[in-house]
């Protein structure tokens, strides 16, 4: 089981290392748009949607790594004072009550929307560029699946901490 957890962690780490470079792409895109708009008075029709897609991908694909690093928001004033066992109990209950139902429901809907988008040839209608929507919908599915997988790994670790503490 330890090996499986290490594989999940390495997937999240690899994912973060690959997709962090999208922040550079996002900066380049936005600098290009600002230059075109204010220096050459020739705004583009595609940079806004492209920057939303790149930024969205950056966020969604980072969820699993942030979860692995325990970087999501929590009330640390209370949580930080708890023992490891109590932290594991809070994490386990939080995962069962909030994380798994919420992320599971999001993933379920995201799969349905991605399939629909692909089947219908859905396009973004905000500009004349009309880029396809399905790549972003697939990115959301992959990001949520990785997030759920990392949440499962953390749940196993917390459950193990609880079991080891009860044996002491």
C-alpha beads as a LAMMPS data file, in Angstrom:
LAMMPS data file: protein, C-alpha beads

168 atoms
167 bonds

1 atom types
1 bond types

-500.0 500.0 xlo xhi
-500.0 500.0 ylo yhi
-500.0 500.0 zlo zhi

Masses

1 110.0

Atoms # bond

1 1 1 0.000 0.000 0.000
2 1 1 2.898 2.332 0.752
3 1 1 4.146 1.923 -2.832
4 1 1 0.711 2.830 -4.238
5 1 1 0.622 5.972 -2.090
6 1 1 4.110 6.909 -3.306
7 1 1 2.988 6.450 -6.921
8 1 1 -0.026 8.718 -6.346
9 1 1 2.214 11.337 -4.725
10 1 1 4.699 11.133 -7.587
11 1 1 1.872 11.610 -10.114
12 1 1 0.780 14.765 -8.283
13 1 1 4.360 16.031 -8.117
14 1 1 5.029 15.278 -11.797
15 1 1 1.746 16.944 -12.711
16 1 1 2.705 20.088 -10.780
17 1 1 6.160 20.197 -12.344
18 1 1 4.746 19.950 -15.855
19 1 1 1.788 22.301 -15.516
20 1 1 3.586 25.026 -13.533
21 1 1 5.076 26.111 -16.856
22 1 1 1.613 27.211 -17.920
23 1 1 2.077 30.223 -15.643
24 1 1 4.867 31.370 -17.977
25 1 1 2.610 30.809 -20.996
26 1 1 -0.143 32.798 -19.292
27 1 1 2.206 35.723 -18.623
28 1 1 3.415 35.665 -22.241
29 1 1 -0.162 35.614 -23.545
30 1 1 -1.253 38.522 -21.387
31 1 1 1.857 40.574 -22.200
32 1 1 1.204 39.932 -25.887
33 1 1 -2.390 41.132 -25.543
34 1 1 -1.400 44.259 -23.609
35 1 1 1.277 45.070 -26.196
36 1 1 -1.070 44.517 -29.122
37 1 1 -3.885 46.494 -27.512
38 1 1 -2.033 49.499 -26.100
39 1 1 1.109 49.785 -28.237
40 1 1 -0.252 48.803 -31.654
41 1 1 -3.942 49.559 -31.035
42 1 1 -4.764 46.126 -32.472
43 1 1 -6.409 43.941 -29.820
44 1 1 -6.706 40.236 -30.543
45 1 1 -9.881 38.171 -30.630
46 1 1 -8.301 35.031 -29.194
47 1 1 -6.034 35.917 -26.257
48 1 1 -8.811 36.405 -23.694
49 1 1 -10.264 32.917 -24.220
50 1 1 -6.823 31.359 -24.535
51 1 1 -5.674 32.967 -21.284
52 1 1 -8.835 31.736 -19.536
53 1 1 -8.158 28.214 -20.809
54 1 1 -4.487 28.301 -19.808
55 1 1 -5.266 29.834 -16.404
56 1 1 -8.076 27.371 -15.786
57 1 1 -5.824 24.467 -16.699
58 1 1 -3.131 25.791 -14.375
59 1 1 -5.581 25.935 -11.471
60 1 1 -7.374 22.640 -12.088
61 1 1 -4.224 20.629 -12.672
62 1 1 -2.703 22.044 -9.482
63 1 1 -5.440 20.847 -7.128
64 1 1 -3.917 17.416 -6.478
65 1 1 -0.469 18.792 -5.681
66 1 1 -1.867 21.448 -3.353
67 1 1 -3.854 18.727 -1.580
68 1 1 -0.767 16.536 -1.297
69 1 1 1.144 19.445 0.271
70 1 1 -1.855 20.113 2.564
71 1 1 -2.009 23.643 1.205
72 1 1 -5.780 24.057 1.101
73 1 1 -7.443 26.451 3.521
74 1 1 -8.150 25.214 7.037
75 1 1 -8.617 26.844 10.431
76 1 1 -5.025 26.378 11.522
77 1 1 -5.495 28.226 14.820
78 1 1 -7.388 25.190 16.089
79 1 1 -6.131 22.427 13.789
80 1 1 -2.440 23.206 14.381
81 1 1 -2.840 22.703 18.129
82 1 1 -4.310 19.229 17.755
83 1 1 -2.253 16.065 18.122
84 1 1 -1.445 14.032 14.990
85 1 1 -4.171 11.562 15.950
86 1 1 -6.830 14.282 16.274
87 1 1 -5.675 15.897 13.033
88 1 1 -6.043 12.520 11.327
89 1 1 -9.531 12.149 12.811
90 1 1 -10.568 15.626 11.598
91 1 1 -9.111 14.873 8.141
92 1 1 -10.857 11.497 7.950
93 1 1 -14.243 12.871 8.973
94 1 1 -13.815 15.855 6.652
95 1 1 -12.969 13.550 3.769
96 1 1 -15.977 11.311 4.388
97 1 1 -18.475 14.120 4.968
98 1 1 -17.226 16.806 2.569
99 1 1 -14.358 15.877 0.274
100 1 1 -15.473 12.574 -1.272
101 1 1 -19.143 13.515 -1.784
102 1 1 -18.330 16.979 -3.153
103 1 1 -15.412 16.069 -5.426
104 1 1 -17.169 12.856 -6.470
105 1 1 -20.289 14.792 -7.494
106 1 1 -18.183 17.367 -9.341
107 1 1 -16.306 14.627 -11.182
108 1 1 -19.546 12.869 -12.104
109 1 1 -21.014 16.076 -13.577
110 1 1 -17.737 16.983 -15.268
111 1 1 -17.653 13.627 -17.071
112 1 1 -21.225 14.145 -18.278
113 1 1 -20.443 17.678 -19.469
114 1 1 -17.212 16.622 -21.195
115 1 1 -18.992 13.819 -23.029
116 1 1 -21.815 16.159 -24.046
117 1 1 -19.380 18.852 -25.171
118 1 1 -17.435 16.399 -27.300
119 1 1 -20.558 14.860 -28.820
120 1 1 -22.194 18.223 -29.595
121 1 1 -19.056 19.997 -30.771
122 1 1 -19.651 22.728 -28.190
123 1 1 -17.808 26.002 -28.790
124 1 1 -17.195 29.134 -26.710
125 1 1 -19.403 31.861 -28.096
126 1 1 -17.906 34.875 -26.288
127 1 1 -15.778 35.917 -29.288
128 1 1 -15.630 35.450 -33.037
129 1 1 -12.827 32.933 -32.521
130 1 1 -15.248 30.199 -31.274
131 1 1 -12.709 27.795 -29.756
132 1 1 -13.929 24.297 -28.857
133 1 1 -14.974 23.769 -25.223
134 1 1 -14.321 20.040 -24.887
135 1 1 -10.543 20.310 -24.245
136 1 1 -11.224 22.411 -21.144
137 1 1 -13.965 20.076 -20.028
138 1 1 -11.576 17.118 -20.352
139 1 1 -8.933 19.026 -18.375
140 1 1 -11.472 19.534 -15.580
141 1 1 -12.242 15.792 -15.566
142 1 1 -8.547 14.875 -15.393
143 1 1 -7.865 17.493 -12.702
144 1 1 -10.785 16.325 -10.572
145 1 1 -9.799 12.670 -11.004
146 1 1 -6.252 13.431 -9.838
147 1 1 -7.626 15.511 -6.958
148 1 1 -9.897 12.645 -5.905
149 1 1 -7.024 10.166 -6.187
150 1 1 -4.780 12.353 -4.019
151 1 1 -7.643 12.761 -1.539
152 1 1 -7.958 8.988 -1.369
153 1 1 -4.226 8.691 -0.673
154 1 1 -4.486 11.242 2.136
155 1 1 -7.530 9.438 3.515
156 1 1 -5.579 6.153 3.641
157 1 1 -2.688 7.883 5.429
158 1 1 -5.036 9.452 7.969
159 1 1 -6.867 6.161 8.529
160 1 1 -3.517 4.448 9.051
161 1 1 -2.534 7.126 11.599
162 1 1 -5.794 6.523 13.455
163 1 1 -5.294 2.754 13.483
164 1 1 -1.692 3.051 14.677
165 1 1 -2.751 5.469 17.424
166 1 1 -5.483 3.094 18.604
167 1 1 -2.931 0.265 18.858
168 1 1 -0.730 2.318 21.208

Bonds

1 1 1 2
2 1 2 3
3 1 3 4
4 1 4 5
5 1 5 6
6 1 6 7
7 1 7 8
8 1 8 9
9 1 9 10
10 1 10 11
11 1 11 12
12 1 12 13
13 1 13 14
14 1 14 15
15 1 15 16
16 1 16 17
17 1 17 18
18 1 18 19
19 1 19 20
20 1 20 21
21 1 21 22
22 1 22 23
23 1 23 24
24 1 24 25
25 1 25 26
26 1 26 27
27 1 27 28
28 1 28 29
29 1 29 30
30 1 30 31
31 1 31 32
32 1 32 33
33 1 33 34
34 1 34 35
35 1 35 36
36 1 36 37
37 1 37 38
38 1 38 39
39 1 39 40
40 1 40 41
41 1 41 42
42 1 42 43
43 1 43 44
44 1 44 45
45 1 45 46
46 1 46 47
47 1 47 48
48 1 48 49
49 1 49 50
50 1 50 51
51 1 51 52
52 1 52 53
53 1 53 54
54 1 54 55
55 1 55 56
56 1 56 57
57 1 57 58
58 1 58 59
59 1 59 60
60 1 60 61
61 1 61 62
62 1 62 63
63 1 63 64
64 1 64 65
65 1 65 66
66 1 66 67
67 1 67 68
68 1 68 69
69 1 69 70
70 1 70 71
71 1 71 72
72 1 72 73
73 1 73 74
74 1 74 75
75 1 75 76
76 1 76 77
77 1 77 78
78 1 78 79
79 1 79 80
80 1 80 81
81 1 81 82
82 1 82 83
83 1 83 84
84 1 84 85
85 1 85 86
86 1 86 87
87 1 87 88
88 1 88 89
89 1 89 90
90 1 90 91
91 1 91 92
92 1 92 93
93 1 93 94
94 1 94 95
95 1 95 96
96 1 96 97
97 1 97 98
98 1 98 99
99 1 99 100
100 1 100 101
101 1 101 102
102 1 102 103
103 1 103 104
104 1 104 105
105 1 105 106
106 1 106 107
107 1 107 108
108 1 108 109
109 1 109 110
110 1 110 111
111 1 111 112
112 1 112 113
113 1 113 114
114 1 114 115
115 1 115 116
116 1 116 117
117 1 117 118
118 1 118 119
119 1 119 120
120 1 120 121
121 1 121 122
122 1 122 123
123 1 123 124
124 1 124 125
125 1 125 126
126 1 126 127
127 1 127 128
128 1 128 129
129 1 129 130
130 1 130 131
131 1 131 132
132 1 132 133
133 1 133 134
134 1 134 135
135 1 135 136
136 1 136 137
137 1 137 138
138 1 138 139
139 1 139 140
140 1 140 141
141 1 141 142
142 1 142 143
143 1 143 144
144 1 144 145
145 1 145 146
146 1 146 147
147 1 147 148
148 1 148 149
149 1 149 150
150 1 150 151
151 1 151 152
152 1 152 153
153 1 153 154
154 1 154 155
155 1 155 156
156 1 156 157
157 1 157 158
158 1 158 159
159 1 159 160
160 1 160 161
161 1 161 162
162 1 162 163
163 1 163 164
164 1 164 165
165 1 165 166
166 1 166 167
167 1 167 168
